Amino acid sequence: MQAGATSSDPKLALAALVATRSARATSVGVTRSGGDLSALPDPWLIDVEGPGPRCLQAGMAPVWWRSTAIDEGAFIVFPVDRSWRADFRWNAGQSRQPVPPLSRFESDNAFVISSNGREYAIKINILPAVFDNDLMLVGWLMEKGCVQQADALLRKLSQSQPESVAPKGDGS
């Protein structure tokens, strides 16, 4: 190793990259629909508050999520061809809504969410079962546009890691 070089934690580097990307997206006066990118409490929840891509692990039952769980409310989910619809009701204080096992999610799924007089599309990408490396998984999530979920996974990974130790100097 070269003099003065330090080893870096790739998870920390990727977390910094995601944080910098998110900061740039909001610091220029741009606001993204879907709320605060850092708000998702678990990487595998499906945020139904705004448009965009979402990711789901293969074989996992989807759980709809909202950040504001104060009031009661309703939302409707239907495929883009509107061939069927599913009505959901939020109770006051409820932020998670399990999807009934009648639904089957395969490959890529595009839906329209209707809530509070708004309609917007979400696309659910199914995670291939090839990731044995968390950083590769975070990269895949980002590539698919599931940045909110990548952020949540990075937070989860950083919480499960022991405190990083600063590199020791050479004693001079």
Secondary structure, 3 states (H helix, E strand, C coil): CCCCCCCCCHHHHHHHHHHHHHHHHHHCCCCCCCCCCCCCCCCCCEECCCCEEEEEECCCCCEEECCCCCCCEEEEEEECCCCCCEEEEECCCCCEEECCCCCCCCCEEEEEEEECCEEEEEEEEEECCCCCCHHHHHHHHHHCCCHHHHHHHHHHHHHHCCCCCCCCCCCC
